[in-house]
Amino acid sequence: MFFPDGYVINKFGWPIFLSPFFAIINNPEMIDLMNIQRMVSVLISVLTLIPLYYLIKYFFKKEIGIVAASLFIFNPKIIENSLLGISDPLFVFFITLSIMFVFVKDSKYYFISYIIAGFGFIVRQEGILILIPLIVSFIIKKDFKIKKIAKLAIGLIIFCVIAFSADFALTSDMNMSIFDTVVYAAQISEQEMIINTENQLEKTASMSENMGEFIKNGIFNYSKYLVWVLMPNLILFSIFSFIVFKKRISSNKIIILIFFIILSLTSLYAYGKGIQEVRYLFILIPIITLFSGYGINQIYSKIGKNVLMLIIPIVISSAFFLVILENDEGFNSYNSANQMESFEDAKKVVKFAKGINNYDGGTLVKVAIIQEKWPELVPYGENRKISLDIKKFVTEEHENIEEFISKNYKKGLTHLVIYQKNNSDYLNSIYNNEQKYPYLEKVYDSKRIAEEKRVKIFHINYIEFEKKYNLNY
């Protein structure tokens, strides 16, 4: 089993994990392979219940462990993310398993935490941060017997062997190191961040010169997205747990708190840079689920084993929340029906265009290009990024369609992709009054029943455009 030369990236743990499944199925169809990814991803999320349950059971009774674990598996964001078929579930599984082995009663298995952490590091390089709480937890336990120190050393050595073996495999394929992401993140002075200007346009700025803005964005977005990712059940149980939580300090509480703080650093860093992704917070959900056990334990003390009945409202409220997301396009970024329609639109764009305006759903153009060329691989350009045949041009920077076309004609703009609602008013005008633009030739109209999802693709006739505005290209 071999990877195509030059296509391996530093976060290649997920492709390695998937490769045996692809080899067993032996189906070259791209859609079938994507479905296998999704099924494996869902399976991993379900399997995460096992280490999570045993972790919670170390602190509470088994009934509380069952209810608390249900908060994880029925979390709407976990469900949605699992269906995407990406690396997050595998990373969360490895980190949860690694934390679990810190608390297993038989300490001879403690070193396994480092082995699992090594695999997590290959999946996503921010996994290296877990070494900090793993080592600190050993120090806090103050169990400095020679045998246990030896097991700690063995664990660290195996982690390094896994990491450097992966690095060797990567550098032998291409001029890239698995540690590049870690080194780059540490070079704060060289970082850039995204900030909003007065007219709400985004631009990049130096992080070192805008450290105050970086910290403010990090804390604000971290808090905002953390509340969002815990909706609807975990937020309620977390608040209740905080109210009933006994503030008595113990070594185990300190260890869990350190895990939470250290694993939060990646999301704080990303949000400070202006990256708007909830997925950075998924790694915290198992820890917050554990913390929710305190609230469930309080309920258990009142109603006993009937606490298992809480699973019913948890399932119902999560399902209801998913239905709301499915019907609310303003919040729903994972709506499968919308994505399928956008993907069909992208396949049309690929057939017609060489250069287009940026539009919602335009990220699927890359997928459409890959599918069209499959099984031939799309060539990669600089920094090993896939080199697309279609260029995209930003519309928000221009006042009107004439300026947009004039500025981007020589750069490769050939077509416009327009919905009823777009990111520029002048595109909305074209959608509603296409007859006023004789230099725009409509080459595709989806004519969907739902008008707001209808898409029109126009070819720009530069001969007519030149005549209308007396331009000479």
N, C-alpha and C positions, 0 to 999 in steps of 0.2 A: 504494500500500500504506500503510495507516494503522493506528495503534494506537488502541484505544478510549480516549476521553477520560477522563483521571483514573486510568487503570490502569497507567501507566508508572511503574516504580520506579527508584531510582538505580542498581541493578545490572541494566541492561537490555541489556547486550551480547549475552547468550545469546538472548533473544527476537528481537533484530534479526538475529542470525546464522541463526536458524531460519526467519524469516519467508519468505525466498525458497523454501525447501523446501516449506513449507506452501502457498505460492501455486502452485507447480508441480503439486503433487499435487492441490490443489483438492478436498479431501475434508473435509466438515464434521464427520465423526464424531469424537468426543473420543478414543475408544480408538485409532483409526487415527492420529490426530495424536500421541498419546503414543508409539505404536510408531515413528513417524518420528523423534521425539526420541531414542529409544533407539538406533535404527540410526545416526543422525548422530553421536551420542555415541561409539558403538563405533568408527565410522570415524575420528573425530578421534583417539581413543586409538591406533589403528593408525598413523595418519599421524605421530603424535609420534615414532615410531621413526626417521623420516628425520632430523630435526634432532638427535635424541639420538645416532644412529649417527655422524653427522659430527662432533658435539662430542667423542665418545669417540675417534674415529679421529684427531682432532688430537693426542691424547696417546699413543695406542697404535696397534698394527697393526690392520688391518681385521678379522682373525679375532677379535681380542679385542673389537672394537667390536660384532660380531655377537652374541657370547655375552653381553656385558654388556647390550646392548639387549634381549635375550631375558629378562633378569631383570626388566626393566620391564614388558614386554607380558604376561608370564606371572605377574606378581604378583597373587595372589588378590584383594587389595583394589582394585587397578586394574580388574580384570575385573568385580568386583561393582559398583563405582562407575560404570563405563561403561554398565552395563545399566540404571542408574537414569534416564538421560536428563536429567541436570542439568548445570550449567555447569562443573563441576570439570575435565573433560577439555579443554575449550576453553581454560580459564585455564592449565592445565599446558602445553598446546601452545604458547600464546603466550610464556609465560615461558621454556620450553626453547628456542624459536626465537630469542628475544631474547638468551639467553646464548650460543647457538651463534655468532651474528654478532659477538660480542666476540672470538672466537678464529679466525675465518676468516682464511686467510693473506692474502687480498687486502683490505687495510685500507680500501679505498675503500667497502666495504659496511658499515663499522662503524656509521654513522649509522642504518642500518636497525633496529638494536637498539632505538632510541628510538621508532621508528614502531610496531614490534610491541608494545613496552611500553605505548604509548598505547592500543592495542586491548585489551591485557590489563587495563588500568585500567578500561575501560568494563565489562568482564565482572565484575571484582571489584575494589573500590576499594583493597584492600590491595596491589594491583599497583603502586601509586605508590612503594612501598618499593624496588622494583628500580632506581629512578633512582640511589639511593645507591651500590650496587656498580658500576653502569654508569659513573658519573662517576669513582669511585675507581679503577676499572680503567684508565681513560684516564690518570689521574695517575700510577699505578704504572708504566705502560708508558713514561712520561716521553718521549713523542713529541710535543713541543710545536711542531711545524711549523705554519706559518700555515694551510696547506691542511687539515690534520687538525683544527686548532682550529675552523676554519670548518665542517667537517663535523659536529663535536660540537655547535656552535651551531645548525646546521640541524636536527640530530636533536632537540635540546631544544625548538626552536621548533615543529617538527612535532608533538611530543608535546603541547605546550601547546595547539596548534590543535585537535588531536583531543579533548583533555580539555575545553576550553572550548566547543567546538562541541556536544559531548554535553551539557554543562551547560546551554547555551542551549536545546537541544531539550527538556530535562527541565523547566527552569523555565518555559518557555512553555506546558507542559501542566499543570503543577501547582506549588504553592508548595514546591518541594523542590530541593535542589542536589545534584549528583553528588559534591560534596566534603563533604556532611553527615557521612557515615560517618567520613571522615578526621578532621574537626574534632571530632566526638563522641568518638572514640577517644583523641584527644590531651588531652581534658579529664578527667584522672584524678581530680581532686577531686570531680567530679560523678558518678562511676561507682558502680554497685552490683555486688556479687558474690554468688554463691550459696555458702553454707557449710552444713555439717551440724551440727546441734545435738547435745546429749548423747544424745537419744533417736532420733538418725539422721534426724530430719525436716529438710527443706531450708528455709532461709529466706534472705532477702536482707539484706545488710549493706553499709555504706559501705566502699568500697575504700580510701579515704584513711585510715580508722581501723583497717583490718585489712591494712596493707601487708605485714606479715610473713606472714600467712596467704596473701595473694595470691601472694607470691614462692614460698612453699613449695608451694602447689597447682600453680603454673605449672611448676616444675621437676619435681615428682613425676609429674604427669600427662603432661607432655611426654615424659619418659623412658619411662613405661609404654606410652603409645600409640605411640611411635616404634618400640619393640621389636615391638609387635603388628602394626603396619602393614608391617614388613619381613619378617615370617614368610612362608614358611619358608626361602627361599633367600637373600634379600638380607642377612639377619642373619648367616648363616654366612660369606658372601663378604666382608661388611663387617669382621667380626672378623679373618678371615684377611688381608685387605688391610691392616688396622691393624698386624698382626704383621710383615708383610713390607715395609711402607711405609718408604721411605727418607726419613729426617727432614730431608734437605737442603732448605733453603728456596729457593724460586724464586718469581718474580713470578706465574707462572700458578697455583701452589699457593695463594699468598696471595689472589689474586683469587677462586678457587673457594671458599676458606674464608670470605671476606667475603660472597659470595653466600649461602652456607649460613647464616651467622649472621643476616644481615639478613632473609632469607626465613623464618627461624625465629621472628621476633618476633611475627608474627600468632598463631601457635599458642601460644606462651608466654603471650601476653596473654589469649587465649580460655580456656586451661586455668586460668590464674590466677583468672579470673572465675567458674570453675565450669562452663563449657560443656564437655560431654563429647562431642566429635566428632572422629573420626579424620581426617576429610576435610581438616582444616587442614594436615595433614602431607603430603598427596599432592604438593605443590609441591616437597618436598625429595627425593622419590624419584629424579628424574633426576640430581640432584647425587650422591646416595648410589650410584646406579648407576655413575656415572663413577668414583667412588672405588673401587668394587668392581673396576674394571679393573686395579688394582695387584695384587690377588690372582690374577686371571685371567692377568695377564701373567707372574706367577711360575710358574703351571702351564704356560703356553705355552713358557716357557724350558726346560721339562723334556720336553714331549711334542710341541711344534711344532703343526702345523695340526690334529692330532688333538684339540686343545682344543675344536673345534667339537662334539665328541661330548658335551660337557658340557650341551648344550641338551636332550638326551634326559632325563637325571635331573632337570633343571630343570622340564621340562614334566610329568613323572610326579609329582614331589613336589608341584608346585602343584595338579595335578588331585586328588591324594590329599587335600591340605589342604582344597580346596573341598568334597570329599565329606564330610570330617569336619565342616566348618562347616554343611553342608546338614542333617546328622543331629543336630547339637548345638544345640538350641534355646536353651541357656543363652548361647551365644556368637553365634548366627546372627541378625543383624538384617536380613539381606537375603533370607531364605528366600522365594523367589517363591511356592511352594505355600502357605505359611502366610499370606503377604500377600494372596493371592487369597481365601483363606478368610476372613480378617479383613475384606477389602473387601466380600465378600458379606454378612457380619454387619453391617457399617456401613450397607449399603444397606437392610437391614431396620430398623435403628435409625432411619434418616432417615424411614421411612414411619410409624413409631409415635410417636416421642418429640419433646418440646420441651425437655426438660432431663434429663440423665443423670449418672450417676457417672463419674468418670475411670476408664479401664480400658486395659490393654495392647491396642494396636491402635486406640485411640480417635482417633489422629491421622488415620486414614483416613476419619473421618466428614466432614471437610472435602471430601475428594475425592468422596465419595459425594453430598454436597449439590451440588457443582459439576456432576457428571455428571447428576444428576436434573434440574437446571435448564437444562443445555446444549441449544442454543447461547446461551440467554439468560445474561448474565453475572450472577454473584452480586454484590449491592451491597457497597460497601466502607464502613467506618466511619472512626473516628479513625485518624490516622497511616497512612491508605491500607491498613489491614488489612481483609481480607475479613470482612464482618459475617455471622456464621453464625446460622441460625435456632435452632440447638440449643445450649443452655448446658451447661457441664460443671462438676461439683462434686467437690471433693477429699474422698475418703473417709478418708484416713489421719488427719485431724485430729479424728476422732470415735471415741468408745469403743464405740458400738453402733449398730445400725440405727435404733433409735427416735430417738436423738439426731441422727443424720445426717438423717433425714427431717424431724424437727421444725425443725431449724435452716435447712433449705433449701426447705421447702415454699413459702413466700411468695416465694422468689427464682426459682421456676420449675421445680423438680425434679418430673418427671412419671414417669420410668421408671428401672429398674435393669437394667444389662447385666452378667450374671454368668457367669463361666467356672468350671471346676472349681477352678482356682487363681487367686486374686485378690489385690489389694494390701491387703485387710483381712480379718481372721479372721471377722468377722460376715457378710461376703458369702459366704465359703466355707460357713458354716453354712446360709445360705439355699439355696445350691445343693444341699446334701445333705439338707435337711429343709424343703423348701418348704411342706409341708402345715402346718407350725407357724406360718405367717404368712398368716392368712386375708385380710389387707388387701393382699396382693400377688397380682395376677391375671396369670397367665402368658399372654402374647400371642404368644410365639414360642419354639420349641425346635428347634434345628438337628438334634438326634438323630444326630450323626455317630457313625461306628463308633469313631473314636479319642475316647475319653471325655474326655481332657484338653483337646480342642479343641471340645468341645460348648459351645454358648452358649445361655443362657436369657434372655429379656427379659421383665421383669415391669412391669405398669402398677400404680402406687400408688393404691389406692382410699382416698382421704382420709376418706370417710364412715365406712368400716369402721375405719380407723386411729383416728379420733376416738372412736368407740364403745369400742374396745378399751382406750384409755388415758385415757378421760374428758377429752379435750382439746376446746377450743373455738377454732376458727379463724375 
